[in-house]
């Protein structure tokens, strides 16, 4: 399994696809398939049967996973897309934005 540059709770921008340019917070990351679910991005319609939670049933809009290569982290200083570099100090690992040099928390 590979390590990914995007983690849960990160703010990202979409670089490619129908939602290009949209930003959102990462809700979940799927490491095995290199995909992530981003809040408000890649919305799909899903048909649901009536249940206790949703007694009416019908069509529900929800986010679908998007490939990690189509996402880029937002620089905390400038608010634009940036790449990251990894700095290791002992056992701690820091993610640093390449554009501004700020640490990404």
Secondary structure by P-SEA (a helix, b strand, c coil): cccccccccbbbbbcccccccbbbbbccccccccbbbccccbbbbbbbccccccccccbbbbbcccccccbbbbcccccccbbbbbbbcccbbbbbccccccccc
